Every structure is written in structure tokens, then in C-alpha cells.
């Protein structure tokens, strides 16, 4: 329902933005072409559904979704690692603070020798 309403609002904006007659004909031709492609897709899916069971279709799409999820996680990890690499991890002031904190001085002998 929501997608249908969004489509109607989108087409309304297209037709309102089309000021020339040629633009309005182009929008109308686009709507007709999209309807024809949608009808053809429906027919192909319905005919293919008779020969292929639903379970095989859903197993295939499930596998594709899992593969996409793995790719997205990998890309996210690469972006995260890249952003940490660009900033060098913690900033130098944060390294200075952690090196001179009370915890470091108590448990790290080399930090005691340094002056903070």
C-alpha cells in the first residue's frame, strides 16, 4: 500500500514538473512502457512458477540474501578498518593520556620512568 502511494506521489511530481507538451508525452510513454514491462514480468513469473516449485525459488533467493549479507559485512569491516587507518587509531593526545594515567603508572613499569 505504501509503495503504491509513493509511486503515485512520484508520478504526480513528474507530471506537475513537466511543463512542455513533449515532456508530458514522455512521462506518459514512460508509464505505459513500465506497465508493459511489469505485465510481461508477471506473465514470465507465472509461467515459470508452474514448472519450478516455490521451495526452490525461495532456497535460491535465501542463498543470495545470505551472500549479500556477507558481502555487506565485509565492506563495512573494510570501511571501518580504512577509517581507523586514516586517523591512525587513537590520536596522539589520547595515547599521551592513557600512557600517563594512574592505571598505566601502577601496572606498567616503563610508564613510571617517563615523566608525564
ChimeraX attribute file (.defattr): number of C-alpha atoms within 10 A of each C-alpha:
attribute: neighborCount
match mode: 1-to-1
recipient: residues
	/A:1	6
	/A:2	7
	/A:3	8
	/A:4	9
	/A:5	10
	/A:6	11
	/A:7	12
	/A:8	12
	/A:9	12
	/A:10	12
	/A:11	15
	/A:12	12
	/A:13	11
	/A:14	15
	/A:15	16
	/A:16	10
	/A:17	11
	/A:18	15
	/A:19	10
	/A:20	9
	/A:21	9
	/A:22	10
	/A:23	14
	/A:24	16
	/A:25	13
	/A:26	14
	/A:27	16
	/A:28	15
	/A:29	12
	/A:30	12
	/A:31	13
	/A:32	12
	/A:33	12
	/A:34	12
	/A:35	12
	/A:36	12
	/A:37	12
	/A:38	12
	/A:39	12
	/A:40	12
	/A:41	12
	/A:42	12
	/A:43	12
	/A:44	11
	/A:45	12
	/A:46	12
	/A:47	11
	/A:48	11
	/A:49	12
	/A:50	9
	/A:51	8
	/A:52	12
	/A:53	10
	/A:54	11
	/A:55	9
	/A:56	10
	/A:57	11
	/A:58	11
	/A:59	11
	/A:60	11
	/A:61	12
	/A:62	12
	/A:63	11
	/A:64	12
	/A:65	12
	/A:66	11
	/A:67	11
	/A:68	12
	/A:69	12
	/A:70	12
	/A:71	12
	/A:72	12
	/A:73	11
	/A:74	12
	/A:75	12
	/A:76	12
	/A:77	12
	/A:78	12
	/A:79	12
	/A:80	12
	/A:81	12
	/A:82	12
	/A:83	12
	/A:84	12
	/A:85	11
	/A:86	9
	/A:87	9
	/A:88	10
	/A:89	12
	/A:90	10
	/A:91	9
	/A:92	10
	/A:93	9
	/A:94	11
	/A:95	12
	/A:96	11
	/A:97	12
	/A:98	14
	/A:99	18
	/A:100	16
	/A:101	13
	/A:102	13
	/A:103	11
	/A:104	15
	/A:105	17
	/A:106	10
	/A:107	10
	/A:108	12
	/A:109	10
	/A:110	10
	/A:111	18
	/A:112	15
	/A:113	9
	/A:114	10
	/A:115	6
	/A:116	11
